[in-house]
Amino acid sequence: QVQLVESGGGLVQAGGSLRLSCAASGRTFSSYAMAWFRQPPGKEREFVAVISRSGLSTLYAGSVKGRCTISRDNAKNTVYLQMNGLKPEDTTVYYCAAGPTCSDYAAHYAYWGQGTQVTVSS
């Protein structure tokens, strides 16, 4: 089992950057693929990015590709999401998730953090 805690959200102007972090408890962090999702109000949770257990493979949603970079540090049990060129439509709560393999389906992931709010002003 793994517990996830996100941080790094906040208020930023359009065009700005934020780096989200997700710290995981436990000794098995490197056994999980790690993903970021977001959930706009009134909508289903949507995929943002995922990184494989080794960190060698990544996948991005089309809406963030080229603007976001997912990375991980297995020695620090942490996964990151660097977001550049932020847009007002990126405003929502961002969640990290841990699962057995890479997937863009939320149901694939058994473990979730509590979320961190990102607000982008125009």
C-alpha positions in Angstrom: 0.0 0.0 0.0 1.2 3.5 -0.7 0.0 6.9 0.6 0.4 10.0 -1.7 0.6 13.6 -0.8 0.5 16.3 -3.5 2.0 19.8 -3.1 3.0 22.8 -5.3 -0.4 24.0 -6.5 -1.3 27.7 -6.3 -2.3 30.8 -8.2 -0.3 31.8 -11.3 -0.9 34.1 -14.2 -1.6 32.8 -17.6 1.7 31.8 -19.3 3.3 31.1 -16.0 4.7 27.8 -14.6 4.2 25.6 -11.6 5.8 22.4 -10.5 3.6 19.9 -8.7 5.1 17.3 -6.4 3.7 14.1 -5.1 5.5 12.4 -2.2 4.8 8.7 -1.6 5.1 6.8 1.6 6.5 3.2 1.8 9.4 1.4 0.3 7.7 0.2 -2.9 7.5 3.5 -4.8 9.6 2.2 -7.6 7.1 -0.7 -8.1 4.4 1.7 -9.3 3.7 3.6 -12.4 2.8 7.2 -11.4 0.2 9.4 -13.0 -1.3 12.8 -12.8 -5.0 13.5 -13.4 -7.1 16.5 -13.0 -10.8 17.0 -12.4 -12.6 20.1 -13.5 -15.8 21.0 -11.6 -18.7 18.9 -12.7 -16.6 16.7 -14.9 -14.9 13.4 -14.7 -11.3 13.0 -13.7 -9.2 13.3 -16.8 -5.7 12.0 -17.6 -2.8 14.4 -17.7 0.4 12.3 -17.8 2.0 9.0 -16.6 5.5 7.8 -16.1 6.7 4.2 -15.9 8.2 2.6 -12.9 11.7 3.1 -14.2 11.0 6.6 -15.5 12.0 5.7 -19.0 8.5 5.9 -20.5 6.1 8.7 -20.4 2.7 9.5 -21.9 0.8 12.8 -22.0 -2.7 14.0 -22.8 -2.9 15.9 -26.0 -4.1 19.0 -24.1 -0.8 19.3 -22.1 1.7 17.7 -24.5 4.6 20.1 -25.0 3.7 22.2 -22.0 4.1 19.6 -19.2 6.8 17.2 -18.2 6.4 14.4 -15.8 9.4 13.0 -13.9 10.2 10.9 -10.9 13.0 10.5 -8.3 12.7 6.9 -7.0 15.4 7.7 -4.3 13.1 10.4 -3.0 9.8 8.6 -3.5 8.5 11.6 -5.4 6.9 12.3 -8.8 6.8 15.7 -10.3 4.7 17.5 -12.9 6.4 20.6 -14.4 3.7 22.7 -16.0 4.7 25.6 -18.3 2.6 27.9 -20.4 -0.3 27.6 -18.1 -3.8 28.5 -19.4 -6.9 29.5 -17.5 -8.5 26.2 -18.7 -5.8 24.4 -16.7 -7.5 25.6 -13.5 -8.7 22.7 -11.4 -7.6 20.2 -8.8 -4.7 17.9 -9.8 -4.3 14.4 -8.3 -1.4 12.0 -8.4 -2.1 8.3 -8.6 -0.1 5.0 -8.3 -0.8 1.9 -10.3 0.8 -1.3 -11.5 1.5 -0.1 -15.1 1.0 2.9 -17.3 -2.5 3.7 -18.3 -4.6 6.8 -19.1 -7.7 5.3 -17.3 -8.4 6.6 -13.8 -9.9 3.2 -12.8 -6.5 1.6 -13.4 -5.1 3.3 -10.3 -5.7 2.0 -6.8 -4.0 4.8 -4.9 -4.7 8.5 -5.0 -3.6 11.6 -3.3 -5.9 14.3 -1.9 -5.3 16.7 -4.7 -3.7 20.2 -5.0 -5.5 23.2 -6.5 -4.0 25.0 -9.5 -5.6 28.3 -10.4 -4.5 30.2 -13.6 -5.7 33.8 -13.9 -6.1 35.4 -17.2 
